[in-house]
Amino acid sequence: MPNIRLENLVKRYGEFQVLHGINLEMKENEFTVLVGPSGCGKSTTLRMIAGLETVSDGEIFIDDKPVSHLEPKARDLAMVFQDYALYPHMDVAKNMSFALRLERRPKAEIDAKIKDVAEMLGLTKFLHRKPGELSGGQRQRVAMGRALTRNSGTFLFDEPLSNLDAKLRGQMRAELALMRQKVQKNMIYVTHDQIEAMTLADRIVVMHGGYIQQQGTPEELYKRPVNKFVAGFLGSPPMNFLEGDLADVDGRLCVQGQGFCLALSDERRQALANAPRGPVTMGIRPADLTYAPDAGDNTALDLRVVVSEYIGAQSVLICDCAGQKVEVELKSDTPIALGETLRFAANAQAIHLFDRETEEAL
């Protein structure tokens, strides 16, 4: 399977620069997810790899061969688009076999390939239907099937689930994960949905403003974000951020702000022993706050409940901490009342600190 490498990749549209020297290597047989908000450059990066966008500067290598000036068909890539891009006058079988028929492959080979891919994707009974007779999820599976029949070295996915409703997206995520187990190929997947990124990726590449912010496994990025942007982008509900000061209080290193004073773990205290005291942004995830009425003052936040969002087994509380917003996950059977002040213990091991000015992790 090919190795794909981007070196100092730049994309400009006139005076506007979309990508600022991207360096990235997609490893063999890896599911790589490019994730970030709209306009961050992730789809542009994918389209440049595919050959659908020209490269302004830098180079794309496939197996150490420069390909930036090659036509898309010469790159051994298959792409699944956001809008399916199916031929409405062709049935499912003809849509899936289109590229093979263009290559004039033997009919027996085409039929066997269609049969195998259709069985894998649960499309066997739909082979003679046209796209207009299918649901959104079925059309997306046909688009994936068309890519899979080509047997390319790398598959590219450009936000393939964004047109589906929430329930279908969940189903298709599961189907993609199962397909990934059966098809041992390189896959590069673009999405703005961090849940898709966390559940599907072997490696996540977080992009923002045309730069790569961080890359690594989902666990690495979730537990050890390098800056405030990555910390806030990954995780649902998102990480809470509170403005405070790094300070020595009663012999302990604490984050002290209006309405709270939280002691850091011994490990963090040692790591930050020589760090300058002063303004910081503290980050803590909703799941790392536990309802604990009897928690001590230096381990707890007192939060006034403003909104309670019931989502079944859990509720998400939107709370106020001396004018700063904090979200908390809480079991729905815990009795609460709007306006009530509750005490939550903070997991000292899970507190993140960011420089107030640079937003880099401390």
C-alpha positions, 0 to 999 in steps of 0.5 A: 500500500502506498505511503503518502507524504506532504512536504511544505504544502501551500495553497493560495487563491490569488492573495488569499492563502488557505494552507501554510506549509503543511507537513504530513505523512500518512502511514501504510494501512492507516485511517487518518482523519483530517478534522477542523472547523469550516474553512480550516483547509482540510477539504482543500488538502484532500482535494490536492492529494486527489489532484482536484486542486493545484498545488501552489507550493510544496510537493505531494509524494506517493511512495516517494514519487512526486505526483503534484503535477500528475492527473488524478487518474494517475495517482491510484486513488479513489474518492468518496464525495460529500454529495455522492456524485452518482449517475441518476440514470444508472442503477446501483450495479452500473454506478459501482462498476463505472470505472471498471467498465471504462477500463474495459475489464472482463465482464466476469471480473466486474460481476465478481467484484460487484457481488463481493462489494455489494455483500460487504456493504449490504447492497445486494438487493438494491443492485438494480435500483436507481439512486433516486429509489434509495435512502441517503444512507444507501446512496452513500454506501453506493458511493463507497462501493464505487470506490471499493470496486476500483481496488485503489491503494488509498481511499479518500473521503470528503465529509461523506456523512454530512448530508445524513441525519443524526441517526443515519450518521451513527449507523454509517459510522458503525458501517465504516468501522466494520468496512475498515476492518475488512478492507486493509487500505490507506484511508484519508477522511475529512470531517468537521465532526469531532465524534466521527474523528474520535470513533473512526481514526487511527490518527487524527490531524487537527487543523485550524486556520490553514495550519496543523495544530496537533496530530496523534491517536484520539486518546493522545489528543483528548488527554494531552492537547497541545493548545487551547484550540485542540482541547476545546475542539475535541470532546463532547460536551466541550472542555470548560475554560476558566480564567484564573491565576497559577499561585502558591496557596498554603503550601500547595500549587493552585489555580485560583480564580473568582469563586474557586481555588483548585489544588493541582496534583503532585505530578503537575505541581512538580512539573510546574515548579519553575513556571511563572506564577500569574494568569492562566486559563484552566481547562477541565472536561465536564466528565471530570467534575463529580457531584460531591456535596462534601468535597473540600474547598481546594478540590471543588467548584461551587456551581449555580445551575442555570440550565439543565439539558435532559438527555436520558440517563444523563443531564448536561448542566450549564452552570455559573461560576462567578460569572464564568460558564461551566458545563457538567455531566450528571446522572439524571436521577440526581435531584436538582433545581434551577438556581440551586448551587451544587458542589462538584469535586474536580479531578486534579489529575485532569486539570489542563493549564494554558498560557493566557496569551499564547494559548499553548499548554503548560 
